[in-house]
Amino acid sequence: MATYVPFTLITAKQLGSSASISTWESHETVSGTVHRTTIFSSTGANTVSVEVGATGLQTGTQQIVDLYTLTTNVPTVFNWWVAVAVSSYFHGFASITGVIGISSGYLTS
């Protein structure tokens, strides 16, 4: 039976733009993770994309959220159960700067 340990998987920080390598990501190399609650907040008109997969670069084929439009100064909350395998990435990109994100969930073993 799997063990789930509550954990902040990505601390609150700014997302990078879609043209760059993600500055907002989780890459566990020892145990798998489950992202349970992910929150984004923006000070302006922005979109976010979230990907899960084997590469840390934005590919489009790994997207689970594609260009979701954020409302200015209103937190957007995703309550989900996204399992991420060992050595895989969970990462996000914003259309422009000014988006802060945090993701919490569980380390699994």
C-alpha positions in Angstrom: 0.0 0.0 0.0 1.3 3.4 -0.9 2.2 6.0 1.8 1.3 9.6 1.2 3.2 12.3 3.0 1.7 15.9 2.8 4.2 18.3 1.2 4.5 21.7 -0.5 5.7 20.5 -3.9 6.3 23.9 -5.5 6.6 26.9 -3.2 4.9 30.2 -4.1 7.0 31.8 -6.9 6.6 33.5 -10.3 6.1 31.4 -13.4 8.4 31.8 -16.4 7.1 32.7 -19.8 6.3 30.0 -22.3 9.4 30.9 -24.3 11.8 29.9 -21.5 12.6 26.8 -19.5 10.1 26.6 -16.6 11.1 28.4 -13.4 8.0 26.9 -11.7 8.4 23.1 -11.6 8.6 20.0 -9.5 11.1 17.3 -10.4 11.3 14.6 -7.8 14.1 12.0 -8.4 13.5 9.8 -5.3 9.8 9.4 -5.0 6.7 10.0 -7.0 4.4 12.9 -6.2 0.7 13.7 -6.3 -0.3 17.3 -6.9 -3.5 17.9 -5.0 -4.1 21.7 -4.9 -2.5 24.1 -7.3 -3.2 27.9 -7.1 -2.4 30.7 -9.5 -2.8 34.4 -9.1 -2.1 37.2 -11.5 -1.9 41.0 -11.4 -2.9 41.4 -15.0 -4.4 39.6 -18.0 -2.5 36.3 -18.3 -2.9 32.7 -19.3 -1.2 29.7 -17.8 -0.3 26.2 -19.1 0.6 23.2 -17.0 2.4 20.1 -18.2 3.3 16.7 -16.8 5.9 14.5 -18.5 9.4 13.3 -18.9 10.9 16.5 -20.2 11.3 19.9 -18.5 10.8 21.8 -21.7 7.4 23.0 -22.9 6.3 20.5 -25.6 2.6 20.9 -25.9 2.2 17.1 -25.9 2.4 17.0 -22.1 -0.2 19.7 -21.4 -2.9 19.1 -18.9 -4.0 22.8 -18.8 -3.6 24.8 -22.0 -3.7 28.6 -22.0 -6.2 28.9 -19.1 -7.2 32.6 -18.7 -6.7 34.0 -15.2 -8.9 36.7 -13.8 -6.9 39.7 -12.5 -6.3 39.6 -8.7 -8.6 36.5 -8.3 -6.9 33.3 -7.3 -7.5 30.3 -9.6 -7.6 27.0 -7.7 -7.2 23.6 -9.3 -8.3 20.8 -6.9 -7.2 17.7 -8.6 -5.2 14.5 -8.3 -2.3 14.6 -10.7 0.2 11.7 -10.2 3.7 12.4 -11.4 6.1 9.5 -11.8 9.7 9.5 -10.4 12.0 11.6 -12.6 9.1 13.3 -14.4 8.2 16.9 -14.3 5.2 18.9 -13.2 5.7 22.5 -14.5 3.9 25.6 -15.6 4.3 28.6 -17.9 2.6 32.0 -18.0 1.9 34.1 -21.1 3.8 37.1 -19.5 5.4 37.8 -16.2 3.2 38.6 -13.1 1.8 35.1 -12.3 2.5 33.5 -9.0 1.8 29.8 -8.5 2.0 27.3 -5.6 1.3 23.5 -5.6 0.9 21.2 -2.7 0.1 17.5 -2.4 1.9 14.4 -1.4 5.2 12.6 -1.7 4.5 8.9 -2.4 6.4 5.8 -1.5 
